[in-house]
């Protein structure tokens, strides 16, 4: 299993960014996938999930209405569209795979992360 | 939201000694329909992503050394390292996946005394 994030960088407050996570080594379409972030020197915060099957999504309140998660099961890629970015969105963003089919919320594989810095 | 509180924030243990990290959830994470506790433990070393150690509160992930064990009830949980090794220096997080938003404890830093 490999998860490779990309798309991070420096963006001004109020700006937008799109993260990608390319997955390989497992049946991507069968698993829920999440984004989890970690501010510099801080703990872990779950951001969003895209469930397998019907396409349901869920978000942390801190990003609801500003971030949109999506996936392309043909390209085995997970995305996170981030708008109206704020300084407190600065973090390493990890892509993470659910640990068991149909059991969401815990993660057995994580990418190396991509750093998003929101600053003027 | 379910708040996860770990104690202590940091822990220094001699090599070969036992280390225990506690985690308390603000509400039960025991699902009565399947009698499973929706609690996981992760290890994070510097400049690395987290690594899943334990799920269902006490099931060790494949490849995790058996010196790591998890235990607990519906709201009080513990991760025990039975004999601390140098490679176990890391920050450890508990996480509930009972309901969204899935939440993590603040982390416990384990060091060598």
HADDOCK unambig.tbl for C-alpha pairs under 7 A between the chains (distance, minus, plus):
assign (segid A and resid 43 and name CA) (segid B and resid 106 and name CA) 5.61 0.50 0.50
assign (segid A and resid 43 and name CA) (segid B and resid 107 and name CA) 6.45 0.50 0.50
assign (segid A and resid 44 and name CA) (segid B and resid 104 and name CA) 6.30 0.50 0.50
assign (segid A and resid 45 and name CA) (segid B and resid 103 and name CA) 6.77 0.50 0.50
assign (segid A and resid 45 and name CA) (segid B and resid 104 and name CA) 6.80 0.50 0.50
assign (segid A and resid 46 and name CA) (segid B and resid 102 and name CA) 6.21 0.50 0.50
assign (segid A and resid 46 and name CA) (segid B and resid 103 and name CA) 6.65 0.50 0.50
assign (segid A and resid 60 and name CA) (segid B and resid 101 and name CA) 5.79 0.50 0.50
assign (segid A and resid 105 and name CA) (segid B and resid 97 and name CA) 4.64 0.50 0.50
assign (segid A and resid 105 and name CA) (segid B and resid 102 and name CA) 6.34 0.50 0.50
assign (segid A and resid 106 and name CA) (segid B and resid 40 and name CA) 6.64 0.50 0.50
assign (segid A and resid 106 and name CA) (segid B and resid 97 and name CA) 6.12 0.50 0.50
assign (segid A and resid 107 and name CA) (segid B and resid 52 and name CA) 6.70 0.50 0.50
assign (segid A and resid 108 and name CA) (segid B and resid 52 and name CA) 5.47 0.50 0.50
assign (segid A and resid 110 and name CA) (segid B and resid 49 and name CA) 6.32 0.50 0.50
assign (segid A and resid 111 and name CA) (segid B and resid 49 and name CA) 6.88 0.50 0.50
assign (segid A and resid 112 and name CA) (segid B and resid 48 and name CA) 6.73 0.50 0.50
assign (segid A and resid 112 and name CA) (segid B and resid 49 and name CA) 5.77 0.50 0.50
